[in-house]
Amino acid sequence: MNQHYVQVTPVDPTPHAIAQLQCVTAIGGGHGLGRVLKTLSFLERRLIGIVATTDDGGASGLLRRHHECIAWGDIRNCLSQLAQHPLAADVLNFRFSSDHELKGHNLGNLILYTLDQISARPLDGIQLLSRLLNINTRLLPMSEMPVDLVASTYDGLECFGELHVDGLLRMPKKLGLSHPVTPTPEALAHIRRSDLIILGPGSFLTSVMPPLLVDEFAQTIADSKAPVIFVDNLAAEHSPAGELSLSERLQWMTDQLGFNLVDAVITNNPDKQLQVPVFDHVSAAQEAPQRHEPSSLLAALNAAVTHFC
C-alpha cells in the first residue's frame, strides 16, 4: 500500500472523535509522553500512560546507582506536566544545587522513591502521588522491576545503559533488556481494551523502544484491535536514530520485534517510503520548538482517529 497524506485541519476545543473513545493508551517516556498526556488530559481516567523506566542518566541514574529501583525521572516528568497547579510542577522538578548534600538529586524522584519504599509496589506510590496532585490520568511503569537497556553493535560489542546506547555512532544490531522482566499487569490489561494506542514522540531507542522490549508487551499491542499511531519528533534527535528517516526507523523496529506495529504516523517530514497513512502539518510550541504545540497535535490525533473510525 502506498503512503498517503491526510490533510489536518484545526479542531474545536472538544475533539469529537477522540472524546468518544473509552480507553486511550500512550507509550513512551520523558517530555514527549508528557506532552501527549497533557494534550489528551481531558479524557481523564480513560487515558493511560505507560512509561519507560530504563533511564540511567541524570537524577534517575544517581538514584539508581545507590538503590535498586526503577528509573523515576520520566514518571515524574509526566506527573509534572499533568499537574494543574504550576507550583506542584515546580516542586516535582526541583533539583538540589551543587552546594547541597543532595547535589544532583531531583525532589520529585526522591518523593516517588520514598513512596515506593513504604508501599507494596511501585504502582501504589505513583497512584498515591497522583491522587495528592489531583491527577486523573493513570500512569503505569512498563515494569515494576529495575532493568537496563543493552545494545549489541555490528562490531560484536555490548553497550550497557541508555546513556551509552544514545551515544552510539550507528544503530545497534540488536536492542534488548539486561534481563527478562514482567510487564506491569495493569499495562497489558489497558492495552487489550484500548481504542487507540500512541507511540512517541521522544527518543526512539531510549523512550519508545524500551517498553516494547518487555515480555508480552509488543505482542499484546499487535494483538489489540486498536490502531497504533506513531508520533514523530519535530526535530532530529541527537542519537543514531536521528540519522535515519522515519520509514527506516519503523523498519528497524519491525526487524527487532519480528512484526509491524504501526498503522499510521504523525510527522512533518516527507518520506516516500512510508507505507501507512501520514498526518502532517503539526506545529511546534513557541516556548520550545522541539515540542509539539498541543492544539495541532490534538488536531492530528483527532484526524487519525476519524480516519480509522
C-alpha positions in Angstrom: 0.0 0.0 0.0 1.4 3.4 -0.9 1.5 6.0 1.8 -0.9 8.9 1.6 -1.0 12.2 3.3 -4.2 13.3 5.2 -4.8 17.0 5.5 -5.1 18.1 9.1 -7.4 20.9 10.0 -7.8 22.7 13.3 -10.2 21.2 15.8 -12.7 22.7 18.3 -11.7 22.6 22.0 -13.9 19.5 22.1 -12.3 17.0 19.7 -15.3 14.8 18.9 -13.6 11.7 17.6 -11.2 11.2 20.4 -13.8 12.2 23.0 -15.8 9.2 22.0 -13.1 6.7 22.9 -13.3 4.7 26.1 -9.6 3.8 26.5 -6.6 5.5 25.0 -3.0 4.3 25.8 0.1 6.4 25.2 3.5 4.8 25.5 6.9 6.4 25.7 9.0 8.5 28.1 10.3 11.9 29.0 8.9 15.1 27.7 7.3 13.6 24.6 5.0 11.3 26.5 4.2 14.0 29.0 3.2 16.3 26.1 0.8 13.7 24.7 -0.8 13.0 28.1 -1.2 16.7 28.7 -2.8 17.2 25.3 -5.3 14.4 26.0 -5.8 15.0 29.7 -9.5 15.9 29.1 -10.0 12.1 28.8 -9.2 11.9 32.5 -9.5 8.2 33.6 -9.9 7.0 30.1 -6.3 7.9 29.4 -3.4 5.7 30.4 0.3 6.5 30.1 2.8 3.6 30.1 6.2 4.9 30.9 9.7 3.7 30.1 11.8 3.0 33.2 15.3 2.2 32.0 16.9 5.7 32.3 20.3 5.6 33.9 21.4 9.2 33.5 20.9 12.4 35.4 19.0 12.3 38.7 17.4 9.0 37.9 20.8 7.4 37.3 22.1 8.9 40.5 19.3 7.3 42.5 19.6 4.0 40.7 23.3 3.7 41.3 22.7 3.8 45.1 19.4 2.0 45.3 17.9 -0.9 43.4 14.8 0.9 41.9 13.2 1.7 38.6 14.0 5.0 36.9 11.6 7.5 38.3 12.5 10.5 36.1 10.1 10.0 33.2 7.2 9.2 35.5 8.0 12.4 37.5 8.2 14.3 34.2 4.7 13.1 33.2 3.3 14.0 36.6 4.7 17.5 36.4 3.1 18.1 33.0 -0.2 16.8 34.2 -0.2 18.7 37.5 -2.7 21.6 37.2 -1.1 23.8 39.8 2.2 25.4 38.5 3.7 25.2 42.0 3.2 21.4 42.0 5.3 21.1 38.8 8.0 23.3 40.3 8.1 21.1 43.4 8.4 17.9 41.4 11.1 19.3 39.1 13.1 21.0 41.9 16.8 19.9 41.7 19.2 20.3 44.6 22.1 22.7 43.9 25.8 21.8 43.9 26.3 23.1 47.5 23.7 20.7 49.0 24.4 17.3 50.3 21.7 16.0 47.9 23.5 17.5 45.0 22.1 16.3 41.6 19.0 14.7 43.1 15.5 15.7 42.0 12.9 16.2 44.6 10.1 14.5 42.6 12.3 11.4 42.1 13.0 11.3 45.8 9.3 11.6 46.7 8.4 8.7 44.3 11.3 6.6 45.6 10.2 7.2 49.2 6.5 6.3 48.4 7.8 3.2 46.8 9.7 2.2 49.9 6.6 2.4 52.1 4.2 0.9 49.5 3.6 -2.7 48.5 4.7 -2.0 44.9 5.9 1.0 42.8 2.5 1.5 41.2 1.0 2.1 44.6 3.3 5.1 45.2 2.6 6.5 41.7 -1.1 6.3 42.3 -0.8 7.9 45.8 1.1 10.9 44.4 -1.3 11.2 41.5 -4.2 11.5 44.0 -2.3 14.1 46.0 -1.8 16.1 42.9 -5.4 15.6 41.7 -4.3 13.9 38.5 -6.9 11.6 36.9 -4.7 10.2 34.1 -3.3 6.9 35.2 0.5 6.4 34.9 1.9 2.9 34.8 5.6 1.9 34.7 6.4 -0.5 31.8 7.6 -2.9 34.5 7.9 -2.6 38.3 11.3 -4.4 38.2 14.6 -2.5 37.7 16.2 -3.2 34.3 18.6 -1.6 31.9 18.8 -1.2 28.2 21.5 -3.2 26.3 22.6 -2.8 22.7 24.6 -5.2 20.6 26.7 -3.5 17.9 27.7 -4.8 14.5 31.3 -4.9 15.9 30.3 -7.6 18.4 30.3 -5.2 21.4 27.7 -4.9 24.1 26.7 -1.4 25.1 25.1 -1.2 28.5 22.7 1.6 29.7 20.7 4.3 28.0 23.5 6.9 28.1 25.8 4.6 26.1 23.1 3.5 23.7 22.3 7.1 22.8 26.0 7.7 22.4 26.4 5.1 19.7 27.6 6.3 16.3 25.2 4.0 14.3 22.1 2.0 15.0 22.7 -1.2 17.0 22.3 -4.6 15.5 20.1 -5.6 18.4 18.4 -3.8 21.3 17.3 -5.6 24.4 17.0 -5.5 28.2 19.7 -6.6 30.6 17.4 -9.4 31.9 13.8 -10.5 31.4 11.2 -8.5 33.3 7.5 -8.9 33.7 5.3 -6.2 32.4 3.0 -4.3 34.8 -0.2 -6.4 34.6 -2.4 -3.3 34.5 -0.5 -2.1 31.5 -1.3 -5.2 29.5 -4.9 -5.1 30.6 -5.3 -1.5 29.4 -3.6 -2.2 26.1 -6.0 -5.1 25.5 -9.1 -2.9 25.9 -7.7 0.2 24.2 -9.4 2.0 21.4 -6.2 3.9 20.4 -2.6 3.3 21.1 0.0 6.1 20.7 3.8 5.6 20.5 6.1 8.6 20.9 7.3 11.2 20.4 10.7 11.0 22.1 14.0 9.3 21.8 13.4 6.3 19.6 15.9 3.9 21.2 15.6 5.0 24.8 11.9 6.2 25.2 9.8 4.4 22.6 11.6 1.1 22.3 12.2 0.0 26.0 8.5 -0.8 26.8 8.3 -2.8 23.5 11.1 -5.0 24.7 9.3 -6.1 27.9 8.0 -9.7 27.7 4.5 -9.9 26.1 4.3 -6.1 25.6 4.7 -5.7 21.9 2.8 -8.9 21.1 -0.1 -7.6 23.2 -0.1 -4.4 21.2 0.0 -6.4 17.9 -3.0 -8.5 19.1 -5.0 -5.4 20.0 -7.7 -4.2 17.6 -6.8 -0.6 18.3 -5.0 1.5 15.7 -1.4 2.3 16.6 -0.3 5.8 15.8 3.4 6.7 15.8 4.1 10.4 16.7 7.4 11.5 15.1 9.7 14.1 16.6 9.6 17.6 15.2 13.4 17.8 15.1 16.0 15.0 14.6 17.3 13.7 17.9 21.0 13.5 18.7 21.3 9.8 18.6 21.9 7.2 15.8 18.1 7.1 15.3 18.3 10.7 14.4 20.3 9.8 11.3 17.5 7.6 9.9 14.3 8.6 8.0 11.0 7.7 9.7 10.5 4.7 7.4 13.9 3.4 8.2 13.3 3.7 12.0 9.9 1.9 11.7 11.6 -0.9 9.6 14.3 -1.2 12.2 11.6 -1.6 14.8 9.8 -4.2 12.7 13.1 -6.1 12.3 13.7 -6.1 16.1 10.2 -7.2 17.1 9.6 -9.6 14.2 6.3 -7.9 13.2 4.9 -4.4 12.3 3.1 -2.4 15.0 2.4 1.0 13.4 -0.8 1.7 11.5 -0.3 5.4 10.8 2.2 8.2 11.6 2.1 11.9 12.6 5.1 13.6 11.0 6.1 16.8 9.2 8.9 15.1 7.4 8.1 13.8 3.9 9.1 10.2 3.4 8.1 8.4 0.1 8.9 5.0 1.6 6.2 5.2 4.3 3.5 2.6 3.7 0.9 3.9 6.2 -1.3 6.9 6.3 0.5 10.1 7.2 -1.0 13.0 9.1 1.2 16.2 8.9 1.1 20.0 9.5 1.8 19.7 13.2 3.1 22.9 14.7 5.9 23.5 17.2 5.3 25.1 20.5 6.6 28.7 20.7 8.3 28.2 24.0 10.1 25.0 22.9 10.4 24.4 19.1 11.3 20.7 19.7 7.9 20.1 21.3 4.5 19.7 19.7 2.0 22.6 20.1 -0.9 20.9 21.9 -3.8 22.1 19.7 -2.1 21.0 16.5 -1.1 17.7 18.0 -4.7 17.2 19.1 -5.9 18.0 15.6 -3.6 15.4 14.0 -4.6 12.7 16.6 -8.2 13.6 16.0 -7.8 13.3 12.3 -6.1 9.9 12.7 -8.9 8.6 14.9 -11.5 9.9 12.4 -9.6 8.1 9.6 -9.8 4.7 11.4 -13.3 5.0 12.8 
